[in-house]
Amino acid sequence: MQRDEVCEALFAEPKVQVDRRPDGTVYLTSPEPLGAYPDRIGEHLYHWAEKDPDAALLAERDEEGGWRYLSYGRAASDVEAVAQILLGQGLGPERPLMILSGNSINTAVLIMAAMHVGIPAAPVSPAYSLMSRDHGKLRHIRDLLNPGMIYAADAEPFGPALKAVRTAGVPVATADGRGADFSFDTLRGTRPTGAVRDAFRRVGPDTVAKILFTSGSTGLPKGVINTQRMLCSNQQALAQIWPILEGERPVILDWLPWNHTFGANHNFNMVLRNGGTLYIDAGKPLPGQIETTVENLREVAPTMYFNVPGGYQALVPYLERDPALRDQFFSRLRFLFYAAASLPQPIWERLEALSEASVGHRVPMISSWGSTETAPLVTNVHYRIDRAGIIGLPVPGCEVKLVPTMDKLAVRIRGDNITPGYWKDEANTREAFDEEGYYKIGDAVRFADPDQPEWGLVFDGRLDENFKLPSGTWVDVGSLRLKVIEACAPVIQDAVITGHDRDTVGVLIFPSHDGCRAVSGESGESSLQSLLSHPKVHAHICAGLAEHNANNPGGSTRVHHALLMEEPPSMDAGEITDKGYINQAKVLERRAELVERLYENGEGVLRIERKEISDAIGK
């Protein structure tokens, strides 16, 4: 394990206690006890509002393109004002606040105000409002919540969604009040009474703070209960493994949505607890939207940077082409953090090269692992690693149980950060826990080095994504996906593994425009469609897959079929989650006809979605 001066200044020393049982079950815990934490997340807001009221908590772009700031002092007064009117409208533990729109200062104040006085905040993915035609999932969520108020930033784009979920007697609020009962200015202009402080004091560790909805890839979304205890304990654990937070207030630029646990519970709450500043990034790691992130990074140099692998894949080409942007980005960056999916090793190596070129040393690349049900932090990498995939060690307060399952180690978790269950869903709540009260997350892991457990755990795939071939061999979808991406770098942006109920393994390839352009040698004006027909692109993919097959000849690892996708994964259809990673199940479901075509006309042929080509993958 590498312990250099950089990591020693940032992170706590990695330690783990291991208890191995005769049946193969392994229990892992941190030897560091979890420290004391407040009963309610709002204590942090009051602390900083008193200690440094003029410090900026949030910043977002205004209509003129400048940055509009919300100080801690103003945030505290706005939160109390909005909380007053929420209480007055009858919202409470059984009547949550339903929020349809995305990240903004207004959204942040609403979420904090609801949690402040014991009203569950339920931020819902904007995709359910803006990209759905029938709003079926949105109506399902409305019926499950029975909200006391519904908020949307703008009545025009959210008009159809508001119409679909509006219910008699339930007030609606929008930013400017159009098509609504309240404007945001009316909400925050209310004079708070003693009722707000009284309600705040009644909020305790087991009070429901949020209801966060899973993406619903295999059915209707489930509402994950997030208690005040979960949020507060998780931030205490983070502070203990990242002591840099106690000495240096974080400054981050972040697009990750607050209807997900990564952007909300991890990043937003980290900034709030430690008196930092969060710049709200309106960009996303998608064509036409990553440019917004790039322009924001020209002005804001973060001290820590958080993203999903797809976000780094989209950003890296811009950093490589623009040394000024690269140097601004790394100028005060303490570390790079990724989560939510595995980072392809070529992207890892390109980021390391960029940091060395900019500041003369490798800026630490770290990761973490958890879920909506775990608030989200369970394990964390707080030491130097040299490759992607390692998810670290249990943080203080988390008990990790590894159970042998399908030739893997299935993970189960217990601790103060674990959800008590699903909102109004007793059946799924019972199913989610084992006989010892451990939450069954559905992921598998393995030790980076079985002889040195302090090196941490490696993510080993989703148990429900893996499948068996007729030979009885399990296909490890997660690891195979990464191997295919690495074998064909930089041409492949992402990949989906096929082979359910088949004799052989195939792959749907989502190409990288930048990568195809670099391999082909064509100009920046070339369209992706034209690049997909370029012989150099075909040759690169075929050579990469042939080399992969030579190194991985087994039936569960050898790629027999490949199909290049012209149509990128669709966020509208759920193929890409709000956090920017691929939804394997949804892609296979939506593109079932293409999977059928993939297996036509024999093996070892690379095809394009709408064209026939005959380049051989190699046998």
N, C-alpha and C positions, 0 to 999 in steps of 0.2 A: 504494500500500500504506500502510495506516494503522499508524504506530508511535507509540502514545501511552505515557504514563508507566506506566499499569497493565500493558500488555503487556511493556514493557521490563524491568519488575521481575520478571516471571514467566518469560519465554521468551527463548531465544537468537534472534539476528537471522536471519531466513529467507534462505537462499542456495541456489543450485542451479547446477550445471554442466550444460550442454546440448551434446550431440554429435549433429548431424543427418547421416544418411547419404543418399547419392543415391537409394537404393531407398525412401525414406520412413521408414525405421526411425529412431527417436530413442532415445538413451541419456541417462538422467538420473542424476546422483549428487550427493551433498552434498560441497561442497569441504572440509568439516570431517572429518578422519580419525576413525575410531572409536578411542576410548581403550582403555586396558588394562582387562580385566575378569577376575574370578576363574575358576578352572577348574570350580568347582562352586557351585551355588546355596546350599548349606549353609554356606559361608563367611560369608554375611551373618548367618545365625542365630547363629553363634559370636561374630561381631563385636559384635552388640548385646547378647548374653547377658553378655559380659564388660564392655562399656562402660556399659550401663544395664540391669542384670538385672531391676529392678523395674518397668520401663516395660511398658505393656500392648501386646501384639501383637494379641490377639483379644479380642472380647467377644461374648457371646450371652445371650439371655434364659434365666433359670433357671425352675424350676417355679413360683416365687412371683411371677414377672414382673419381677424385678430383673435387673441385668446381672451376669453371671459373667465374670471376666476371666482370661486366660492371659498371664502375663508372659513376657518373652523368656528370663529365667533358667529358669523352670519349663518353658517350651517346649523348651529345649535338653536338659534332663534327661529330659523325657518322650520326646523324639525318640530319644535314645540308648537308653532302656529298651525302647521298642517295636522299634527296629532290632535289638536283641539277640535278641529272641524271633523276629523275622522270619528272621534269619540261622539261628537254631537250628532253625527249621522247614523249612529247605532252600530258601527263596526266593532268587532270584538273577536274573541277566540274562535267563535263559530261563524263569523261573517268576515272573511278575509278581504284584503284589498287586491283586486285583480288588475295587473298592468300588462297592456298589450304591446307597448312600444319599447324600443331598445335603449341603449345606454345614453344618458344625458344627465345634466345637473338636476333637472326636475325629477327624473326617475330616481336618482340617488336620494334626494330629499324625501320623496314619497316612501321609498323602501325603509329608510332609516326612521321616518316618522311612525310608520305602522309598527315596526319592531319595538320602537321606543316605549309604546304603551300597551304591548301585549296583543297587537293585532297581527295575524300572520300576513306577511307580504308574499304575493304569488306573481312574480314576473314570468310572463309566458313568452315563448319564442315568437318574435315578430313574423316568422315564416308562416305560422299558423293563421295569421291575419292577412298578410300581404301576398302570399303565394298559393293560397288554397282557393278553390272555386266553390266548394260546398261548405267550408268551415266546420266540417264534421268533428275534427279533433278539438277545435276551439269550443264548440258547443258542449262537447263531452266534458271539457275542463270546467266550463261555466257551471254545468249541472253538478259536478263533483264538489266544486268550491262553495256554491251558494254565496257569491260575493256580496259584500255590503256596499261596494263602490267599484266602478270600472274606470280605468284611466287609459287614454291614448294620446300621444303627443299631438297628432294632427288629424282633424276630423275628415279631411279629404281622402288621403290614402287609406285611412283606417275606417272610413265610412261603411263599406260593406260588412266589415267584421263587427263593428259596433251594432249595425242593424241585426246581424245574426245572433248576437249574444245579449242585446239589450232586453231587460226584463222590467215589467211594471214595478215601480217602487224602489228600483235600484238606481241611484244617481250615477251620472257619467260626468267625468271631468276631462277636459282637453287643455292644451297649453294656452290657447287664446280664448277658450270658452265657446267657440263655434260648435253648433250642434250638440251642446252639452248643458248640464245643469250648473257646472262650476268651471271657471278658468283657474289655471295654476296660481295666478296672482291673487285671486280671491282666497284660495286655500292658504297661501302663506301670509296673507294680509290679516288673517284672523288673530284676535288678541287672545293669547293663552291664559287660562285660569289655573287655579291650584289643582284642578282635576288632572292636568297633565302630569305634574310631579307625583301626585298620588298614584296614578296608574303606573308610572315608571317604577315607583317603589314596590309595587305589587308584582312586577315582572321578576321571575326567578329562573333558575337553571333549566327547569323542565318546561317553561313556557315555549310554545311554538313560535319561532321567529320567522320562518319562511316555509313555503311549500314550493319545492322545485320539481318540475316535471321532466321525467325521462323522455328521450326522443320518440319512444313508441315505435321502434323499427320493426317489432314483431307483434304489434297490436296497438291499442289505445294507450296514451301516456298514463303513467302512474305518478301520483303526487307523493314525493319523498318528503317526509316531515323532517325539518331541520330545527332543532331546539337551540335556545340560548346557550346551553351547556356545550353543545357540539361546536358552535362557532367560537366561543371563548376558549375552550380547552385546546382547540386546534391551533389557534394563534399563539397560545402559551407554548405549545410544543414547538412551533416554528421558531419562536424567539430563542428557545433553549439550544436549538441546533444551528441557528444562524445568529450568533452573538453580535454580528455586524449591525443588526437591526437596533440594538440598544445604544449604539454609538454614532450611527449615521442614519439620518432620516431618508427613507427611500424616495426616489423620484422615478416614476415609471410612465411610459407611454403605452397604452394598452387598448386593444380593440375587442378583447375576449368578452362575450356577452354575459350580462348579469343574470340571465335566466339559467345560466350554467354555474356549477360550483367552482370551476377553475377561475373564471374572471371575477366572480362575486365573493365567495367565501375565502378563497385563497388570496387573490390579489387585492381586491377592494378592502377587505378586512385587514390585510397586512398593512396597507397604507394608513388606514384609520387607527389601528392600534399603535403605530409607531410614529405618528405625527408627520407622515410624508405627504407627497403630492402625486395625484394621478391625473395625467393628461389623457382625456378621452379621445381615442383615435377613431375617426369615422371610417377609416379604411378597412379592408379585409384582404386576405390572401387569395384574391380572385382577379382575373383579368379585368381591367378597367377600374379596380378598386385598390389594388396594391399601390398604385401611384399616389393615392392620398396618404397612405402610411409613409411612403418615401419622403414626400414633401414635409410631413410633420417631423420626421427624424432629422431633416435639415435644420430644424429650429430647436428641437428638444433632444438634449443628450441625456439618456436615461442612466441611472446608476445601476439598475438591474433591468434585464429585458426578459419578458415572458412571452412564449409563443408555442403554438403547436407545430409539429414537423412541416405541415403544409405551408405554414406561415414563413418558416425559415427557407423552404425551397423557393418560395416566391420572392423573398427579399434578397437572397444571396447574389443573384445576377446583377442587381442594382449596386450592391456594395462592391462587387468586382469591377464593374465598369466605371465607377466614380470614386476615385481616391479621396476627394474632399468629403463626400458623404460617409465613406468608410471611416475616415479619421474622426469626423464628428460623432459618429455612432459609438466608437470605442473610446472616446476621449475620457470618460469617467466611469466606464462600465466595469462593475465589480465581477459580474458573472452573467452567463447566458443560461436560461432555464427553458427546458421543454418538457411537455407532458401531454397526456391524452392519447398518444400513439407512439410507436417506435420511430426514432429518427434514422433515416438511411445513413450509413457510415460515410458515403461520399460527401454528403452535406455537412456532416460533422467535420470532416477533414478540411473542407473548403472554408468553414467558419474559423477553424484554428489557424489556417494559413492567413486569413484576413486579419485576425487579431495580431498575429506575429508581425505582419507587414505594417500594421498601424502603430502598435505600442511596444513592440519588441519582445513580447512574451505571449504565451497562450493564455487568453482569458479563460478561466474555468468554465467548462460546460457541465451542467448538472441537471438532474431530473428528479422526479417524484412520482408517486403512484397512489391512487385512491379512486374514489367515485363520489357521485352525488350523495350516496348513503353514508359516506364517511367524512364529509364536511370540509375538504376532501382528503386531507393529509394522513397517510398511513406509514409509508416508507419514504425516505429522502436520501439523496446522494449529497453528503456534506464532506466530501473529500475528493481528491483528484482522481479522475478516471480517464482512460485513453480510448474508450470506444462507446458507442451508443448501445442502448438496451439494458444497462444496469439501472435498477430502480432504487438501490440503496438499502438502508436498514430501518427497522421499526423506530419511530420517533417516540419520545417519552410519553407514556400513558397509553400506548397501543400494544395490544397483545396479538401476535400473529400466529396462527395455527396452520400448519401445512399437512394436508391429508393426502396420502397416495391415492390417485384416481386416474384411471386410463393411462398408465405408464407416466403420469405426471404428478406434480404436487399441487393440488388445489388449495387455494388460499381462503382462510376464514379469519375474521377480525373481531376483536372485542375491545371496548374502551369507552371513555366519555364522549368521544367524537362520533359514535355510531348512532344512526337513526333508531328511534323506537319503532318505526314502521312506516306504513303507507297510509295516506289520508283516506279515511273511510273505506279501508280495504283490508279486512281482517284475514282473508284467505291468503293473499300475497304476503302479508306480514308474517303469518305463521310459517309459511314456506321459506321465508328468507333467512331463518335462523336454525342452527342445529341444536342438539340436545344440551349443549353446554352454554348456549346463548351467544355463540359466535355468528356473525353475519357471513353468509355464503355469497361471496362477491362474484363467483363464476370465472375468475381468472386463474391461470396457472403460473408458477414461477419455478426457478431452479437456482441453485447456488452458483455464483460466478466462479467460485473455487470451493468445492466441497470440503477441502482440508483447511481452508481459511475463511470461515463464515463472516469474518469482519469485512471481507471484500464486498459483501452485500448480495442481493438477489437480482436475478435477471428475469424480466417479463418473458413468459413462455407461452403466451397466446390465450385466447378466449376458449374455454372448454366447449362452448356451444357453436363456435365457428369450425372447429375441427371435424373431420369426417373420416369414415373408414372406406377404403377401397374393397372391392369384392374379395381380394386376397386376405382381408382381415387386418391390413396395415393401416395405422392411423396416419392421416395427412395433417401435419402441423402447419396450419394456414398462416399464422403470424410470422413464423421464422422463414417459411418458404417465400412469402411475399417480399420480405426484406432482401433475401438472397437474389431474387429475380430483379428487383430494383437496382441493387448494387452491381449485378452482372452486366446490366445494360446502361449504366450511368454514362452520360447524363440524359439519355434520351427518354427514360421512363419517369414520369411524374408520380404515378401510382399504379397499382396493379390489384386485380381481384383474382383469386385462385378458384378454379372450377374443378369438378370431378365428382360431385355428389352423385351417387348411383351410376357412376361410370367406371370403366376399367382403367382409365389413365387420367393424368393430371393435365390441365390446361391453364391458360392465363389470358384474361382480358387486360390489355395494356392501354393505360391512359398516358399519352405522350406529353413530354415537356416541349413547349414551343421553343424556348431558348435552347434547350438541349439538342433538339432536332436541327435547329439553325446552325449551332456550333459544329455539329458533326457533318452536316451537308456542305458547309462553307458558303451557303447562300446569304444574300443580303438581309437586312432587318425588315425589308418590305415583304418578304415571302410569307404567304399564308400558311397556316398549319396544314390545311388540306393538301397544298402543293408539296409541302415537305414530307408528308406521309408517303408520297409516291416516289420519293427520291431514292435512288439505288444505294447511296452511301448510308442512308438511315436504315434501309432494310439490311444491308450487310452488317452494320454495327449491331443491330438487335440479334440477328441470326448468329453472329460470332459470339456475342455475349451469352446467349442461351446455349449454344453448343459447348462453350467452355463450362458453363454451369452444369450441364448434363454430364460432362466428362468427370467433373468433381463430385457430382451427386447422382450416381447411376441408379439408385434405388427406386423402386416403383412409386414411393410416396414423395420423392423429391425431384424426379426427372420430369421436365416439361415436354409434353408430346404435342401440344397444340398452342397456337398463339394468334390472337386477333387484335389488331390495332384499332382503337376507338377514335372515330372522327368526332363524335359528340362527347364533350367533356362530362364528367359526373355532374348531375343536376342537384343543386340545393333545393330547388322547388319540389322535386320528387323525393327528397330525403336521401339521395345517394351521397350527399356531403352533409355532414352535421353542421350546426352553427359554429362549432369549434374548428371546422375546417378539415376533418379527417374522413376517410372513406368509410361508408357503411356497406360492408361486404354483403350482408343479407339483402339489403334493399337493391343493390346493383344486380345481384343474381335474379331477384324477383322481377325487376323492371325489364331486364334485358334477356329474359329467358329464351326468346327466339334467336338471339345472337349466340347464346351458349349452344343451342341446338346446331346452328350453322358451324360453330367452332369445331364440332366433332364430325362434320361431314367430310367426305372425300379423303379419308385416310389421315395419316399422322405426319408430323414433321414439316408442316407447311405454315408459313407466316401469311396471314391474310389481313386485308384492311376491311373495315366495317362495311363499306359499300362497293368494294372492288375485289376482284380476284387477282392475287399475285402468287407466284409459285416459288418464292425463295425458301430454301430448305433450312430448317433449324439445325439439323444435324442429328445423326443417330448414333 
